[in-house]
C-alpha cells in the first residue's frame, strides 16, 4: 500500500505492507492526513473490491466482506437519496477515503422521522472495502463538524454501548425543544461538563453521556427531567447491520445498481492519483448547527433557546423554586444518595444472583455425582452376579 509521509515539511512516498497500519489514534496522523495536496493513500482500481480471506471463498451474502461504518447526525441539503449519496461520498473523498455502498434505512412516518426531516438529519451505513479504511473513518470523522452538526461515526457491525455510570436519560418537557438537534443539546449541556455522546431515541427523549461521573451528578441535581441510565444497555448506533440484514438484502434484490455504487468518475480519478478532490466545502466553519428551511418555515425547533433545556435562573443568578417545586423536587444530596443507593442495590442484586447461580451449579454437580455413584453400584452388582454365574 502506498502511504505518504511528511518528512521535513515535504511529502515523501514510502511502501507499507498491508499488515502494517498507521497509528490512527496519533494526533499527528490526523493533522497530517493530507500533505501538500496528496492523500495518505493512492487507491487502485482493485481497491474497489475487498480481499477474500482465501482463494475461492464464497461470501454468505454480498456485503459480508465489506466493512460498514455507522454515520449519524448527517446534514443533507435536500430530501432526495441521490443528493444524499453525492454528499456522503464527496465528504469521505475529501477525507481521503473511498466509499462504496451506502445504505439509507427506509424511513416511516412516525414523529422521529418528522424530526429528522425537519432538521434534514439522516442516519446511514457506509461501506468500505478494507477494515483500515473503516477504522480511519471512525478516527478521522467521529464528531467532525458538518454544517455545524457533530457527526457520530462508529462501527456499523459491532455494537457500542453508553457508559452506564456517566449517562443520563433526558426527557424534553417543552414541546419547543422537541425538534432540537443532538448537537444543540450537547452545546446547551456542556456547561455541566464535557459531553462525550448524545443520541436522540425519540422526539422527546435523548441519552447524554458525560466525560465524568461528577458532571453526570451535576446534571441530575439541576433538573428532575434527567434520570440515571441505570443497568439498562443502550446502543449508541440507531442502526446496526446485524439487526437490519433482511432490509439490506431486500434493497440489493430490488436495486441491481446498489452493489455498483462508487464515487463520481472525477472524484474517483483524484483518489487514484492521491489528490484531494476539488469539492465545495461549504459544510466547514459553522460554529452552530445550520437549521433547515423546512424547520424555520414550520417554526419547529427553537435554534438558540438553550434556556428551555436548562434550569430557569432568577434575577440573582440562582434558580428560585416555587412551593410546588420544593415539595416535589428532591434536593441535590437526596438525588446523589438515591443514585448511590441504586448502584449499591444493583451490586447487591448481582451478588445475590451469583450466589444463587453458584448454589444451582453445586446442586447440579451433586446430582451428577449421585447419579454416577448409582451407576457405579449397578455396574459393580452386575459384575458380581456375572462372576458368581461363571464360578457355578
SVG drawing of the C-alpha trace seen along z (x, -y; Angstrom):
<svg xmlns="http://www.w3.org/2000/svg" viewBox="-47 -40 60 115">
<polyline fill="none" stroke="black" stroke-width="0.4" points="0.0,0.0 1.3,-3.5 1.4,-5.9 2.6,-9.5 4.7,-10.6 5.6,-14.1 9.4,-14.4 11.0,-17.9 7.9,-19.6 7.8,-17.6 5.6,-14.8 7.5,-11.6 6.3,-8.3 7.0,-5.0 5.8,-1.4 3.9,0.1 2.7,3.7 -1.0,4.4 -0.5,5.7 1.4,2.6 -1.3,0.0 -0.7,-3.6 -1.5,-4.6 -4.9,-6.2 -5.1,-7.3 -2.0,-9.5 -3.0,-13.2 -0.2,-14.0 -1.5,-11.4 -4.9,-13.2 -3.2,-16.6 -1.1,-15.2 -3.9,-13.4 -3.2,-15.5 0.3,-16.8 1.0,-19.1 -2.3,-18.2 -1.5,-14.4 -3.6,-11.9 -2.4,-9.3 -3.2,-6.6 -3.3,-6.2 -6.1,-3.9 -6.1,-1.5 -9.0,0.0 -8.6,3.3 -9.3,1.4 -13.0,1.1 -13.4,4.7 -12.5,6.3 -9.9,9.1 -11.2,12.6 -9.8,14.4 -8.7,17.3 -8.8,18.1 -12.2,19.4 -14.0,18.1 -17.7,17.5 -19.4,15.0 -22.6,15.9 -24.2,12.6 -23.0,9.8 -21.7,7.4 -20.1,9.9 -16.5,8.9 -17.2,5.2 -16.7,3.1 -19.7,0.9 -19.4,-2.3 -22.4,-3.9 -22.8,-7.6 -25.4,-9.6 -26.5,-13.2 -25.5,-13.9 -27.0,-17.1 -28.4,-16.8 -29.2,-19.7 -32.3,-18.1 -34.7,-15.2 -33.5,-13.2 -31.4,-10.0 -29.4,-10.9 -28.3,-14.1 -27.5,-12.1 -25.2,-9.7 -23.4,-12.6 -22.9,-14.5 -21.7,-11.4 -19.2,-10.1 -17.8,-13.6 -17.4,-14.2 -15.4,-11.0 -13.4,-11.5 -12.4,-14.9 -11.1,-13.0 -9.1,-10.7 -11.5,-7.7 -13.1,-5.7 -16.7,-4.7 -18.7,-2.0 -22.2,-1.1 -24.3,-3.5 -27.4,-2.2 -30.1,-4.6 -32.8,-3.0 -36.4,-3.0 -38.0,-5.9 -41.5,-5.6 -44.0,-8.4 -43.5,-8.5 -42.7,-11.6 -38.9,-10.9 -38.8,-10.8 -40.6,-14.2 -37.8,-15.4 -35.2,-14.1 -36.9,-15.6 -37.5,-19.0 -33.7,-19.2 -32.7,-17.2 -30.5,-14.9 -30.2,-11.3 -28.5,-8.0 -26.8,-5.5 -24.3,-2.7 -21.3,-3.5 -19.4,-0.5 -15.6,-0.4 -13.5,2.2 -10.9,2.6 -11.0,2.6 -8.2,0.0 -10.4,-2.5 -13.3,-1.8 -11.2,-2.4 -9.7,-5.5 -13.2,-6.9 -14.1,-6.4 -11.0,-8.1 -10.9,-11.0 -14.6,-11.7 -16.2,-11.0 -17.5,-14.3 -16.3,-16.2 -18.4,-19.3 -20.6,-19.0 -22.8,-22.2 -22.4,-22.8 -23.7,-19.3 -21.4,-16.9 -21.2,-13.6 -21.5,-10.3 -19.2,-7.8 -18.9,-4.3 -18.6,-0.7 -21.7,0.4 -21.3,4.0 -20.1,4.2 -22.4,2.7 -21.2,-0.2 -23.0,-1.0 -23.4,-4.1 -21.4,-4.1 -24.0,-3.3 -22.3,-5.4 -21.8,-8.6 -25.0,-8.7 -28.4,-10.3 -31.7,-10.0 -33.0,-13.4 -36.8,-14.0 -37.6,-17.2 -40.7,-18.5 -41.0,-21.6 -42.6,-21.0 -40.5,-23.8 -37.3,-21.7 -38.6,-18.5 -37.1,-19.4 -33.7,-20.5 -30.8,-18.6 -28.3,-16.4 -25.5,-19.0 -27.7,-21.8 -28.4,-19.6 -24.7,-19.0 -23.8,-22.7 -26.6,-23.6 -25.4,-21.0 -21.7,-21.5 -21.6,-23.9 -22.1,-20.9 -19.0,-19.2 -17.7,-17.8 -20.3,-15.8 -19.0,-12.6 -22.0,-11.4 -25.6,-12.4 -28.3,-10.3 -32.0,-11.1 -34.1,-7.9 -37.3,-9.8 -38.6,-13.3 -38.9,-13.8 -36.1,-11.6 -32.3,-11.6 -29.4,-9.9 -26.4,-12.1 -23.1,-10.7 -20.6,-12.9 -16.9,-12.5 -17.0,-12.2 -19.4,-10.9 -19.2,-14.3 -20.7,-16.1 -23.5,-13.5 -24.3,-14.1 -24.3,-17.9 -26.9,-17.4 -29.1,-15.2 -29.0,-17.6 -30.2,-20.6 -33.3,-19.1 -35.8,-16.4 -36.1,-15.6 -32.7,-14.0 -32.6,-10.4 -29.7,-8.0 -29.4,-5.4 -29.0,-2.5 -28.2,1.0 -30.0,0.9 -27.8,1.3 -28.4,-1.3 -26.8,-1.2 -25.1,-4.3 -26.0,-3.3 -29.5,-3.8 -29.0,-1.3 -26.6,1.7 -26.0,4.1 -26.8,7.4 -30.2,6.0 -31.2,4.9 -29.6,7.5 -33.0,8.6 -33.8,5.0 -30.4,4.6 -30.8,7.8 -34.2,6.6 -32.7,3.4 -29.9,5.3 -32.6,7.6 -34.8,4.7 -32.0,2.4 -29.4,4.1 -27.3,0.9 -26.8,0.9 -23.7,3.1 -22.2,0.9 -22.2,-2.3 -19.0,-4.3 -17.9,-8.0 -18.3,-10.1 -15.7,-9.4 -13.8,-12.7 -13.7,-12.1 -12.6,-8.5 -9.8,-9.7 -8.5,-12.1 -8.4,-9.3 -6.5,-7.1 -3.9,-9.9 -3.7,-10.6 -5.1,-14.1 -7.7,-15.9 -10.8,-16.2 -11.9,-19.8 -15.1,-19.7 -17.2,-22.5 -16.5,-22.6 -19.5,-24.7 -20.0,-22.4 -17.0,-23.8 -16.6,-26.8 -20.1,-26.7 -20.0,-27.3 -23.7,-26.5 -25.9,-23.9 -27.4,-25.2 -31.2,-25.0 -33.1,-23.7 -35.6,-25.8 -38.4,-23.4 -37.8,-23.7 -37.7,-27.5 -40.8,-27.8 -42.8,-25.4 -41.4,-27.1 -40.1,-23.8 -37.1,-24.0 -36.0,-27.0 -32.5,-27.2 -31.0,-29.1 -33.4,-28.7 -30.9,-26.9 -32.8,-28.1 -35.5,-25.7 -33.1,-22.9 -31.5,-24.4 -32.8,-25.4 -34.5,-28.8 -32.3,-31.3 -33.6,-34.1 -32.5,-37.7 -29.8,-37.0 -28.4,-34.2 -29.9,-31.5 -32.9,-29.3 -35.8,-30.2 -38.0,-27.2 -41.7,-27.6 -43.6,-26.0 -44.7,-23.1 -41.2,-22.5 -39.9,-22.4 -42.5,-19.8 -41.9,-17.5 -38.2,-18.3 -35.6,-16.3 -32.5,-18.1 -29.1,-17.5 -28.0,-15.5 -31.1,-13.3 -30.6,-12.6 -27.0,-11.7 -27.9,-9.4 -30.6,-7.8 -28.2,-7.2 -25.6,-5.7 -28.3,-3.5 -29.4,-2.4 -25.9,-1.3 -25.4,0.4 -28.7,2.3 -27.7,3.2 -24.4,4.6 -26.2,6.4 -28.6,8.0 -25.8,9.0 -24.1,10.7 -27.2,12.5 -27.7,13.7 -24.2,15.0 -24.7,16.8 -28.0,18.3 -26.2,19.4 -23.4,21.0 -25.9,22.9 -27.7,24.2 -24.4,25.3 -23.4,27.0 -26.8,28.9 -26.3,30.0 -22.8,31.3 -24.1,33.2 -26.9,34.6 -24.4,35.8 -22.2,37.3 -25.1,39.2 -26.1,40.5 -22.6,41.6 -22.4,43.4 -25.7,45.2 -24.4,46.3 -21.1,47.5 -23.1,49.6 -25.2,51.1 -22.2,51.9 -20.5,53.4 -23.5,55.6 -23.8,56.7 -20.1,57.8 -20.6,59.7 -23.6,61.5 -21.7,62.4 -18.7,63.7 -21.0,65.9 -22.7,67.3 -19.3,68.1 -18.0,69.8 -21.0,72.1"/>
</svg>
